[in-house]
Amino acid sequence: MLQEIYEKYKESLSKSDHKIFGYLLEHEQELPMVTTAELSAQLGISTATISRFWSKIGYKNLNELKKAVYENQETTPFSRMNAALSQWEKVGISPDMIISRMSLHMEKTFRSVTPAMMDQAVDMILKAEHIYLFAPDASGGLGYIMQYRLMRLGIRLIPIPAGSQIYDFMVNVKKEDLLLLFGYSRLLTEVQVLISHSREIGCSAILFTDLMAGDLLSQADLVLYSCRGEPNDYHSMAVPMLLLDMIIMKTSQALGGGLERARELERLREKYAGMIRR
């Protein structure tokens, strides 16, 4: 898509504009992570010049370009899997290939998610009176693991179902509560409604997503990004799970490891071992 935009506007661009566009074309795969400050530093062009550049190619700003490129690249699950299978037929599937891909995904993820952001997530979890969880589709597995692990620490998550049933839960959400929302590839209408409601009542919301641009992202109190692959690629949940595991471990650490509950858990298992076997 960027190449098409360039061909359309190249005759009217200045020398600095061509330099900016050249950088974008060379780093198209990293476009979600590109910032104005990075462009300025890498190219030696003022931020003012870069800000004026976007209108010359038909966009208000960098975020609007990112959104347009992402929507243009959006594909179906079938096309992503078909593309992945074609690639795997050429290069094969091996531990080295998986490790290489995961390393790249982790690098992109933790370039966006800082330790301070994970600490903030833990603090929000520990301070919440009630925690509501919306984890639809592929994120359902992540939601289940989060419920299972945090329950052992004495933190109960209240799952919110999809569809009109969310209203029955929304009426119970208070200002002191926390919403944990998952939205990968796109933000479902339910996520949009829940974020809007959280703004209305002053309730905090954490959004786990692989999206880098979008008006709704700025409305969540904390956005935890995970790279799952390129838009036309197989979307792995490995890095989102890693990020979630780190937050769970940090929560456990903040609570002293949950040793008292672990001891009680062991006592109960021993007491009823003859009745319910693991």
FENGI-V492666 format. One record per residue. NEAR is the number of other C-alpha atoms within 10 Angstrom. Layout:
# FENGI-V492666
NEAR + NEAR
This chain:
# FENGI-V492666
12 + 15 + 12 + 9 + 12 + 16 + 9 + 11 + 13 + 15 + 9 + 11 + 15 + 12 + 8 + 16 + 20 + 17 + 15 + 19 + 19 + 15 + 15 + 17 + 15 + 10 + 13 + 17 + 13 + 12 + 19 + 19 + 16 + 16 + 12 + 17 + 13 + 12 + 18 + 16 + 12 + 11 + 13 + 11 + 17 + 14 + 15 + 10 + 13 + 19 + 14 + 14 + 22 + 17 + 12 + 15 + 19 + 12 + 15 + 14 + 16 + 20 + 20 + 16 + 19 + 20 + 17 + 16 + 16 + 20 + 12 + 11 + 12 + 16 + 14 + 10 + 13 + 11 + 14 + 18 + 15 + 15 + 14 + 15 + 15 + 12 + 13 + 13 + 9 + 8 + 9 + 10 + 12 + 10 + 8 + 9 + 13 + 10 + 11 + 12 + 15 + 18 + 13 + 13 + 21 + 20 + 15 + 19 + 21 + 16 + 12 + 16 + 16 + 12 + 11 + 9 + 15 + 20 + 16 + 15 + 22 + 20 + 14 + 20 + 22 + 16 + 12 + 18 + 14 + 19 + 22 + 21 + 21 + 23 + 23 + 20 + 10 + 14 + 19 + 13 + 14 + 18 + 21 + 14 + 15 + 20 + 17 + 14 + 16 + 18 + 13 + 15 + 19 + 11 + 19 + 17 + 21 + 15 + 18 + 21 + 16 + 16 + 9 + 9 + 10 + 16 + 15 + 11 + 14 + 15 + 9 + 10 + 19 + 16 + 15 + 14 + 20 + 25 + 29 + 24 + 26 + 25 + 21 + 23 + 14 + 14 + 18 + 13 + 11 + 20 + 22 + 17 + 13 + 21 + 23 + 15 + 16 + 23 + 15 + 10 + 12 + 14 + 20 + 22 + 25 + 23 + 23 + 22 + 22 + 22 + 21 + 19 + 18 + 14 + 9 + 12 + 18 + 10 + 17 + 21 + 17 + 19 + 22 + 23 + 22 + 29 + 25 + 26 + 19 + 15 + 17 + 18 + 18 + 18 + 19 + 15 + 17 + 15 + 21 + 23 + 18 + 13 + 19 + 20 + 16 + 15 + 21 + 20 + 15 + 18 + 23 + 18 + 12 + 14 + 13 + 11 + 14 + 16 + 13 + 10 + 14 + 13 + 11 + 11 + 13 + 10 + 12 + 11 + 15 + 12 + 11 + 10 + 11 + 8 + 8 + 9 + 8 + 5
